[in-house]
Amino acid sequence: MQPAEKVEILADQDLCDHCFGRQFARLGTGLENYERAWIIYEAQEQGKDITEDLFDPDNVPDRVIQREPCAVCRGLFLDLEQFVDRVVNALERYEFETYLVGTRPPSEIVEAEEQLWEETGLQWVEPLKSELNRLIGKRLEKRLLEERDLETDVDYERADINAVLDIEKDRVELQVNSLLIHGFYNKLERGIPQTKWPCSECRGSGCEACDWTGKQYQDSVEELVAEPIIEATEGLETAFHGAGREDVDARCLGKREFVLEIKEPQQRFIDLAELQTEINDRHEGRVEVFGLEFCEKGLVEEVKSRRSNKTYRAEIELGAPIEEDDLSALSSIEGVVEQRTPTRVEHRRADKTRERTVHTISWTFVDEQTIELEIKGDAGLYIKELISGDKEKTEPSVSQVLGVDAECTALDVVAIEKPDGYSDI
């Protein structure tokens, strides 16, 4: 079909400029649909052939009498500024750099358009919804710059905020995407879990056992780190994504990688250097953070899947006296260790035997029943079980090699291998 043939088919439809021009939207570039309509009108008046070459910005006439709203769009394009007003008002509380705006036209308009396509065909057509989205988006970008000095870009992949204008219900629905902050932390105090830990009695609903807080532990690394950031962003809540985790009673001194997710933030233009200082000052001696920076969503899964070698320092109490020379036997632990799922985690981990490597082990004799070990091992190596043997579920173990009971009384993660690009953290 040639453009002229389609113009003939559309002749009796009595369409407005937008709806008429939209039937030729894929012809030419740098044109709005109503300009395509004006080009056709003038060509008809001048008796010119209507061909694909005609759809050029140079052919847009200077003055055109616009047609009245038609039965397809029902005057929607006359209300563009009102639509933009609604979106601007809905976005008023939020800071953002990228956005995406969409529309949900009334069902009768969608049906009228589909009926038109059945009669005239889909060649060169742009849906009404696409044109509305584009025109509202252009006006929105201009208004945000003029009224809020907010420079924004459209992002079709993962915008900071998505706005959908439901025209029929006269409302704007917002999807505010999370703000993601990457960094590293040290946990300097024992007895703090990495993330929020619901009360084991009430599962978070609140009871006497947890003093009605709903929490097993009153603080967590997540909450201590998130507290100033939630205040700054006015976010709804957080999620903490760590590269592994240390036991509640273990300290982390090796700078563990994490991503903090702030859900539905109202403020995004925050100073991370200032917040890092505030976190470290506010929680001095408990938690400290390093290298805070904004990041993209893809980094969350990368961080959660990290398998980094770690170095631990463990204080150990022995069940019977030993001589310092006896500790030389510990070198035999270096190499492959077989660990069946530990007793303390078997309720939440599959029961199977895993092989892990102890890369190095060194020792300090404190007294005849107290020693200190430094152990570098694979990710996933259970250190407490490497020490106790866990009723022979870990072999070899410190207890087995020394021939005495051995219990880890204090554990620190002192080094964690860093991903490329973060060796100076």
GIVENGI-V679328 format. One record per helix or strand of 2 or more residues. SS is the DSSP state (H for helix, E for strand). FROM is the first residue (numbers start at 1). TO is the last residue. If there is no record, write none. Layout:
# GIVENGI-V679328
[[SS,FROM,TO] [SS,FROM,TO]]
This chain:
# GIVENGI-V679328
[[H,3,10] [H,17,24] [H,33,46] [H,52,54] [H,57,59] [H,76,90] [E,98,104] [H,107,120] [H,128,148] [E,153,154] [E,161,166] [E,171,176] [E,179,187] [H,208,210] [H,221,233] [E,237,242] [E,251,263] [H,272,282] [E,287,294] [H,298,304] [E,310,318] [H,324,333] [E,335,340] [H,343,345] [E,353,367] [E,370,377] [H,383,388] [E,394,395] [H,398,402] [E,406,416]]
